[in-house]
């Protein structure tokens, strides 16, 4: 090569930089930034939830200039993976938000509800003086959400699309909730990065298992249940027992449930208990959450369209799979209030799943002091949330500026979770070519460390639990 040619040859691209901006040491706030010479891609953009120290991070300015982010890839529509998007847009982000079509539809429901709840909470705090902020303000409002939704850019599962400057994306079915995906990025220098998002469990009652991991140079692996094992059948048996004994003593069961997917799974199980007679038809089932009911419509549409994500036996059942008739939908505030006036036992399914906000708080305030009643926690409860406090045996719960005594039974049934457990994660990874490095994210410290050790010992892979704010090269 001549000296002149050498001087004009383009330099090879530098390795991309991966920064852990959330979802590290916690199961909330997932944000992973990939920066190369010509692209800045954010993988997931979630809200922090739980402890006040975590929630305060939602108010901090994003770690980079939001206007410099070229695109966001969203793995699924849960708030801890998409709930920061309107805040990012408020700070100047204007790029595409790439996700599956069902996720785009569900994210619109989730984000609109998030803005509404924040605005309601701020208004309630200002009227009743229970916030230390004067005045209390929402993190974002409905106008921020509507602007955010205009940037949603659905991507077909399995198709490879170019994001920008040689950086390509392919989504694969994740099996966690409808539309969930794990993401595979090919960067401009040829290196690859995969992000599991929240990985579904093979035993999900509605969805097919996630597509198997096919390899990448770097893997971001969720570790929510990295130290636990699900017992699906025992969970179903215990759920049946909880319902039966609560009704026998004349009590009401309240199920704080994530509006997207967990409500559908709970309704599917309640339908089975209707058929077996454990849940008499005289006992009403209320779904008290506009967001959950809107999400239920998306799932019903998927049934009608015979979505490739749904199990064949669920498709064969049709809409009956999600309707433990008779069940009553509470869409308006008046319908929600009317539940409190109903006499006799009932089952109330209401969001939010970790009891961090929403209509379920009003039901908890009314039902917790009565020992005839039961609260059933049906999924992962992050540290610092009211659901976790209940699971940990709290004798009083703070809501709306006051403490409510906990005398009701509390049943912890985490095996209803839609997350893969440790064995299932190892199984998902086992036959894939080993990444250069696997980073354990979206997990509390003990769970991430336990999964790291298993991946090291059983697979022989290099596995690391990163630190919040840390940056590493993608090689």
Secondary structure per residue as TSV (DSSP state, phi and psi in degrees):
chain	resnum	aa	ss	phi	psi
A	1	X	-	360.0	130.0
A	2	X	-	-71.4	163.2
A	3	X	H	-63.7	-37.0
A	4	X	H	-65.9	-41.8
A	5	X	H	-63.4	-41.9
A	6	X	H	-61.3	-37.1
A	7	X	H	-70.6	-27.6
A	8	X	H	-98.7	-7.6
A	9	X	S	-69.3	135.4
A	10	X	-	-67.3	142.2
A	11	X	-	-69.9	144.2
A	12	X	-	-63.0	149.4
A	13	X	-	-63.6	143.9
A	14	X	-	-75.9	155.2
A	15	X	-	-58.6	145.2
A	16	X	E	-71.4	155.7
A	17	X	E	-109.7	129.5
A	18	X	E	-108.4	122.3
A	19	X	E	-115.5	136.6
A	20	X	E	-98.3	98.2
A	21	X	E	-101.1	-1.0
A	22	X	E	-179.2	171.5
A	23	X	S	67.5	27.7
A	24	X	S	-124.8	122.4
A	25	X	S	77.1	5.3
A	26	X	S	-154.8	161.5
A	27	X	S	-96.5	15.9
A	28	X	S	-130.1	168.8
A	29	X	-	71.8	29.1
A	30	X	-	-59.9	122.2
A	31	X	E	-153.7	118.6
A	32	X	E	-131.4	117.2
A	33	X	E	-103.0	126.8
A	34	X	E	-111.0	118.0
A	35	X	E	-120.3	122.1
A	36	X	-	-118.3	-173.4
A	37	X	S	-60.0	-31.8
A	38	X	S	-127.1	8.4
A	39	X	-	-151.3	143.3
A	40	X	E	-125.6	111.4
A	41	X	E	-117.7	127.3
A	42	X	E	-100.0	123.8
A	43	X	E	-98.5	113.4
A	44	X	E	67.3	153.4
A	45	X	E	-153.1	69.0
A	46	X	-	-98.5	161.9
A	47	X	-	-82.9	144.7
A	48	X	-	-78.8	140.0
A	49	X	-	-135.2	163.6
A	50	X	S	104.4	-125.9
A	51	X	S	-57.2	148.8
A	52	X	H	-58.4	-35.4
A	53	X	H	-62.2	-34.2
A	54	X	H	-74.5	-45.4
A	55	X	H	-61.0	-33.4
A	56	X	G	-63.3	-24.9
A	57	X	G	-66.9	-22.8
A	58	X	G	-63.6	-24.3
A	59	X	G	-88.0	-11.5
A	60	X	S	-72.5	150.1
A	61	X	-	-67.0	144.2
A	62	X	-	-58.3	149.0
A	63	X	S	-64.7	-18.7
A	64	X	S	-126.4	167.7
A	65	X	-	-66.0	117.3
A	66	X	G	-59.1	-30.5
A	67	X	G	-67.3	-18.8
A	68	X	G	-87.3	-6.8
A	69	X	-	-77.8	124.3
A	70	X	-	-77.4	-36.6
A	71	X	E	-161.7	157.3
A	72	X	E	-120.1	134.8
A	73	X	E	-105.6	123.5
A	74	X	-	-112.0	123.5
A	75	X	-	-77.3	-32.8
A	76	X	-	-167.3	176.2
A	77	X	-	-95.6	14.0
A	78	X	S	-74.6	149.5
A	79	X	H	-59.4	-33.4
A	80	X	H	-75.8	0.6
A	81	X	H	-121.8	-18.0
A	82	X	H	-131.4	-7.0
A	83	X	T	-71.4	-12.2
A	84	X	T	-90.7	-7.0
A	85	X	H	-52.8	-47.6
A	86	X	H	-63.5	-31.0
A	87	X	H	-67.7	-39.7
A	88	X	H	-64.3	-41.0
A	89	X	H	-65.8	-39.8
A	90	X	H	-59.4	-30.5
A	91	X	T	-88.4	0.9
A	92	X	T	121.2	-1.4
A	93	X	-	-66.0	136.4
A	94	X	-	-139.0	19.1
A	95	X	S	-92.9	-179.7
A	96	X	E	-72.5	147.2
A	97	X	E	-109.8	105.3
A	98	X	E	-92.8	126.6
A	99	X	E	-164.3	173.7
A	100	X	-	-72.7	161.0
A	101	X	H	-62.2	-45.3
A	102	X	H	-62.6	-36.0
A	103	X	H	-64.9	-39.7
A	104	X	H	-59.8	-41.9
A	105	X	H	-69.2	-42.8
A	106	X	H	-70.3	-36.6
A	107	X	H	-62.3	-36.1
A	108	X	H	-60.3	-41.2
A	109	X	H	-65.7	-47.2
A	110	X	H	-64.1	-45.5
A	111	X	H	-71.5	-38.3
A	112	X	H	-62.9	-41.1
A	113	X	H	-66.7	-39.8
A	114	X	H	-60.0	-46.0
A	115	X	H	-63.4	-42.5
A	116	X	H	-61.7	-44.9
A	117	X	H	-63.9	-41.1
A	118	X	H	-64.9	-40.9
A	119	X	H	-66.8	-39.6
A	120	X	H	-65.5	-43.0
A	121	X	H	-63.8	-41.6
A	122	X	H	-63.9	-41.9
A	123	X	H	-65.5	-42.9
A	124	X	H	-63.8	-41.8
A	125	X	H	-64.3	-39.6
A	126	X	H	-69.8	-34.5
A	127	X	H	-73.3	-33.5
A	128	X	H	-111.6	-3.3
A	129	X	T	70.9	27.6
A	130	X	-	-96.2	-0.1
A	131	X	S	-99.7	145.9
A	132	X	S	-77.3	-11.1
A	133	X	S	-88.1	137.8
A	134	X	S	-130.1	103.5
A	135	X	S	-84.7	162.2
A	136	X	-	-74.5	140.0
A	137	X	-	-129.3	152.9
A	138	X	-	-75.8	154.8
A	139	X	S	-63.5	-38.4
A	140	X	S	-155.0	167.1
A	141	X	-	-122.8	-175.6
A	142	X	H	-64.8	-32.3
A	143	X	H	-67.7	-36.1
A	144	X	H	-62.7	-40.0
A	145	X	H	-66.0	-45.4
A	146	X	H	-62.6	-37.6
A	147	X	H	-65.4	-39.2
A	148	X	H	-62.2	-43.3
A	149	X	H	-63.3	-25.4
A	150	X	T	-68.8	-15.6
A	151	X	T	-95.7	-4.7
A	152	X	E	-64.5	132.4
A	153	X	E	-133.6	90.2
A	154	X	E	-62.4	142.1
A	155	X	-	-123.3	134.2
A	156	X	-	-71.2	134.1
A	157	X	T	-58.6	131.7
A	158	X	T	93.5	-19.8
A	159	X	-	-83.8	142.1
A	160	X	E	-95.5	129.6
A	161	X	E	-125.9	146.2
A	162	X	E	-87.8	127.1
A	163	X	E	-83.2	-56.0
A	164	X	E	-170.5	140.5
A	165	X	T	47.9	47.7
A	166	X	T	84.3	-1.2
A	167	X	E	-89.3	123.6
A	168	X	E	-120.2	152.9
A	169	X	E	-129.5	138.1
A	170	X	E	-133.4	130.9
A	171	X	E	-100.6	143.6
A	172	X	E	-126.4	146.1
A	173	X	E	-53.3	131.5
A	174	X	-	-101.9	-18.9
A	175	X	-	67.8	15.1
A	176	X	S	-92.8	-55.5
A	177	X	S	-138.0	169.8
A	178	X	T	-56.3	129.0
A	179	X	T	85.7	-8.5
A	180	X	-	-67.0	149.4
A	181	X	E	-146.4	153.3
A	182	X	E	-101.5	145.2
A	183	X	E	-108.3	140.8
A	184	X	E	-124.0	116.6
A	185	X	E	-106.0	132.0
A	186	X	E	-106.7	118.9
A	187	X	-	-87.7	169.3
A	188	X	T	-65.2	-22.7
A	189	X	T	-91.3	4.1
A	190	X	S	95.1	-14.6
A	191	X	-	-71.9	157.7
A	192	X	E	-125.3	150.3
A	193	X	E	-137.4	132.6
A	194	X	E	-117.6	142.9
A	195	X	E	-126.6	122.3
A	196	X	-	-69.7	-19.6
A	197	X	-	57.5	-146.1
A	198	X	S	-94.2	117.9
A	199	X	-	-82.9	131.4
A	200	X	B	-75.9	163.4
A	201	X	-	-97.6	143.3
A	202	X	T	-58.3	-25.3
A	203	X	T	-92.2	16.4
A	204	X	-	-56.3	129.8
A	205	X	S	-70.2	-16.0
A	206	X	S	-113.9	-35.3
A	207	X	B	-106.7	150.5
A	208	X	-	-70.1	157.9
A	209	X	-	-62.8	159.4
A	210	X	-	-64.8	149.8
A	211	X	-	-62.7	141.9
A	212	X	-	-66.5	148.3
A	213	X	-	-66.7	131.2
A	214	X	-	-110.2	3.6
A	215	X	-	109.1	152.1
A	216	X	-	-170.8	161.1
A	217	X	S	-68.4	-38.0
A	218	X	E	-130.4	136.3
A	219	X	E	-124.4	128.4
A	220	X	E	-97.2	112.8
A	221	X	E	-114.9	121.4
A	222	X	E	-65.6	151.7
A	223	X	-	-138.2	29.7
A	224	X	T	-50.5	-48.6
A	225	X	T	-111.5	39.3
A	226	X	T	-67.5	-9.6
A	227	X	T	-123.6	20.4
A	228	X	-	-137.7	164.4
A	229	X	-	-128.3	129.5
A	230	X	-	-82.0	141.1
A	231	X	-	-120.8	88.4
A	232	X	H	-61.9	-46.7
A	233	X	H	-67.8	-39.1
A	234	X	H	-66.0	-33.9
A	235	X	H	-65.6	-41.5
A	236	X	H	-64.8	-40.7
A	237	X	H	-64.9	-42.9
A	238	X	H	-67.4	-38.6
A	239	X	H	-60.6	-44.5
A	240	X	H	-59.4	-43.7
A	241	X	H	-65.3	-40.8
A	242	X	H	-61.1	-46.5
A	243	X	H	-60.6	-47.2
A	244	X	H	-62.8	-47.3
A	245	X	H	-72.8	-30.6
A	246	X	H	-67.6	-45.3
A	247	X	H	-65.0	-33.9
A	248	X	H	-64.4	-30.5
A	249	X	T	-96.5	11.5
A	250	X	T	78.8	19.8
A	251	X	-	-95.9	175.0
A	252	X	-	-113.7	140.8
A	253	X	E	-101.1	126.8
A	254	X	E	-114.9	130.6
A	255	X	E	-117.1	101.6
A	256	X	E	-67.5	119.3
A	257	X	-	-136.4	136.7
A	258	X	-	-54.6	135.2
A	259	X	T	-65.9	-28.4
A	260	X	T	-104.4	115.4
A	261	X	T	83.8	-51.2
A	262	X	H	-64.9	-37.7
A	263	X	H	-60.3	-43.4
A	264	X	H	-63.2	-41.4
A	265	X	H	-65.4	-42.8
A	266	X	H	-63.7	-43.2
A	267	X	H	-63.0	-38.3
A	268	X	H	-61.3	-41.9
A	269	X	H	-71.5	-39.2
A	270	X	H	-63.6	-34.6
A	271	X	H	-61.5	-38.7
A	272	X	H	-65.3	-38.9
A	273	X	H	-71.0	-29.2
A	274	X	H	-61.2	-46.5
A	275	X	H	-63.9	-34.9
A	276	X	H	-86.4	-7.8
A	277	X	T	89.1	-3.5
A	278	X	S	-64.0	-37.1
A	279	X	S	-109.0	97.8
A	280	X	-	-61.7	151.1
A	281	X	T	-68.6	-13.5
A	282	X	T	-78.3	-13.3
A	283	X	S	-95.9	115.5
A	284	X	E	-73.2	147.9
A	285	X	E	-110.1	120.7
A	286	X	E	-104.3	135.3
A	287	X	E	-108.9	106.6
A	288	X	E	-111.1	81.0
A	289	X	-	-172.8	110.9
A	290	X	H	-55.9	-37.9
A	291	X	H	-67.1	-43.0
A	292	X	H	-63.2	-39.0
A	293	X	H	-68.9	-36.7
A	294	X	H	-66.4	-40.6
A	295	X	H	-65.9	-36.8
A	296	X	H	-59.9	-36.3
A	297	X	H	-63.1	-37.3
A	298	X	H	-65.4	-42.2
A	299	X	H	-64.7	-40.1
A	300	X	H	-63.8	-39.3
A	301	X	H	-62.3	-39.6
A	302	X	H	-62.1	-37.9
A	303	X	H	-63.3	-45.9
A	304	X	H	-64.6	-34.6
A	305	X	T	-86.5	0.2
A	306	X	T	53.6	56.6
A	307	X	-	-56.4	140.5
A	308	X	T	-68.6	-9.8
A	309	X	T	-82.1	-21.3
A	310	X	B	-88.7	146.9
A	311	X	-	-65.5	146.1
A	312	X	H	-57.9	-39.0
A	313	X	H	-68.4	-28.7
A	314	X	H	-72.5	-41.8
A	315	X	H	-60.1	-37.4
A	316	X	H	-66.6	-33.8
A	317	X	H	-72.4	-30.0
A	318	X	G	71.1	-152.1
A	319	X	G	-66.2	-18.5
A	320	X	G	-61.2	-22.3
A	321	X	G	-63.4	-19.6
A	322	X	G	-122.2	15.4
A	323	X	-	-135.0	88.6
A	324	X	-	-77.0	64.4
A	325	X	S	-57.8	142.8
A	326	X	S	-83.4	132.6
A	327	X	E	-131.6	149.4
A	328	X	E	-114.8	129.6
A	329	X	E	-94.7	124.7
A	330	X	E	-104.6	97.4
A	331	X	-	-92.9	-37.7
A	332	X	S	-95.8	164.4
A	333	X	H	-61.8	-39.5
A	334	X	H	-63.0	-40.7
A	335	X	H	-66.9	-34.8
A	336	X	H	-66.8	-44.9
A	337	X	H	-63.0	-35.0
A	338	X	H	-64.0	-25.7
A	339	X	H	-61.1	-37.8
A	340	X	H	-65.6	-22.8
A	341	X	H	-94.1	-8.2
A	342	X	-	-71.2	143.7
A	343	X	-	-97.3	149.2
A	344	X	S	90.3	171.4
A	345	X	-	-63.1	156.6
A	346	X	E	-161.4	167.6
A	347	X	E	-118.8	125.2
A	348	X	E	-116.7	119.3
A	349	X	E	-106.7	119.0
A	350	X	E	-147.3	151.6
A	351	X	S	-102.0	156.7
A	352	X	-	-97.7	158.6
A	353	X	T	-63.4	-33.4
A	354	X	T	-99.7	11.8
A	355	X	S	57.4	36.9
A	356	X	S	-86.5	-12.0
A	357	X	S	177.2	-174.2
A	358	X	S	88.8	-176.7
A	359	X	T	-66.9	-24.0
A	360	X	H	-59.4	-27.2
A	361	X	H	-63.0	-38.2
A	362	X	H	-66.1	-37.6
A	363	X	H	-69.4	-39.7
A	364	X	H	-63.5	-42.1
A	365	X	H	-60.0	-36.6
A	366	X	H	-78.8	-37.7
A	367	X	H	-95.3	-26.4
A	368	X	T	-60.5	-35.8
A	369	X	T	-71.1	-9.7
A	370	X	-	-103.0	117.6
A	371	X	T	-67.5	-10.7
A	372	X	T	-73.1	-22.4
A	373	X	-	-89.1	167.3
A	374	X	E	-139.3	138.7
A	375	X	E	-106.5	125.6
A	376	X	E	-109.7	115.3
A	377	X	E	-93.9	114.3
A	378	X	-	-107.6	15.3
A	379	X	S	-158.9	-167.0
A	380	X	-	-69.5	133.3
A	381	X	-	-114.7	111.0
A	382	X	-	-69.2	148.9
A	383	X	T	-57.0	137.4
A	384	X	T	91.5	-3.3
A	385	X	S	-97.0	160.3
A	386	X	H	-63.8	-36.6
A	387	X	H	-61.6	-40.5
A	388	X	H	-66.6	-39.8
A	389	X	H	-59.2	-42.6
A	390	X	H	-62.9	-46.6
A	391	X	H	-60.7	-35.9
A	392	X	T	-81.8	3.1
A	393	X	T	93.2	22.6
A	394	X	-	-56.9	137.4
A	395	X	S	-91.9	-10.3
A	396	X	E	-151.5	150.9
A	397	X	E	-129.6	131.0
A	398	X	E	-87.2	124.4
A	399	X	E	-145.0	136.1
A	400	X	T	54.5	39.5
A	401	X	T	79.2	8.9
A	402	X	E	-143.1	163.3
A	403	X	E	-97.6	134.8
A	404	X	E	-112.3	127.7
A	405	X	E	-66.8	143.5
A	406	X	-	-104.4	101.8
A	407	X	-	-115.8	-13.9
A	408	X	S	-69.7	156.7
A	409	X	E	-67.8	143.0
A	410	X	E	-119.9	121.8
A	411	X	E	-111.3	122.5
A	412	X	E	-99.7	111.5
A	413	X	-	-123.4	67.5
A	414	X	G	-65.6	-16.0
A	415	X	G	-72.1	-5.0
A	416	X	G	-78.9	-3.8
A	417	X	-	-57.7	148.8
A	418	X	S	-91.3	6.2
A	419	X	B	-86.9	144.6
A	420	X	-	-64.2	144.4
A	421	X	-	-88.6	-176.1
A	422	X	H	-61.4	-45.9
A	423	X	H	-61.1	-40.6
A	424	X	H	-69.6	-35.5
A	425	X	H	-64.0	-46.5
A	426	X	H	-60.5	-40.5
A	427	X	H	-63.2	-36.9
A	428	X	H	-66.6	-33.2
A	429	X	H	-87.1	-25.5
A	430	X	T	-55.0	-43.4
A	431	X	T	-92.9	5.7
A	432	X	S	-88.6	153.7
A	433	X	-	-63.0	139.8
A	434	X	-	-68.7	133.5
A	435	X	-	-66.3	162.3
A	436	X	S	-62.4	-44.0
A	437	X	E	-145.6	138.0
A	438	X	E	-111.2	123.9
A	439	X	E	-104.2	125.9
A	440	X	E	-90.4	113.7
A	441	X	E	-125.9	178.9
A	442	X	S	47.8	57.3
A	443	X	S	-160.5	152.7
A	444	X	-	-72.4	156.7
A	445	X	H	-52.3	-44.1
A	446	X	H	-63.6	-41.1
A	447	X	H	-67.5	-42.2
A	448	X	H	-64.7	-42.4
A	449	X	H	-65.6	-39.5
A	450	X	H	-64.4	-42.5
A	451	X	H	-69.3	-37.3
A	452	X	H	-55.7	-46.7
A	453	X	H	-65.1	-38.9
A	454	X	H	-67.3	-42.1
A	455	X	I	-63.5	-39.3
A	456	X	I	-64.1	-51.2
A	457	X	I	-76.4	-39.5
A	458	X	I	-90.3	-32.0
A	459	X	I	-106.9	-19.7
A	460	X	-	73.9	21.4
A	461	X	-	-91.5	157.0
A	462	X	-	-80.7	113.7
A	463	X	E	-123.8	138.8
A	464	X	E	-136.6	140.4
A	465	X	-	-98.4	107.6
A	466	X	-	-74.9	167.6
A	467	X	-	-99.9	151.1
A	468	X	T	-60.5	129.1
A	469	X	T	87.2	-7.6
A	470	X	-	-68.0	150.3
A	471	X	E	-127.5	138.9
A	472	X	E	-136.4	158.3
A	473	X	E	-82.1	146.7
A	474	X	E	-95.8	107.1
A	475	X	-	-128.3	360.0
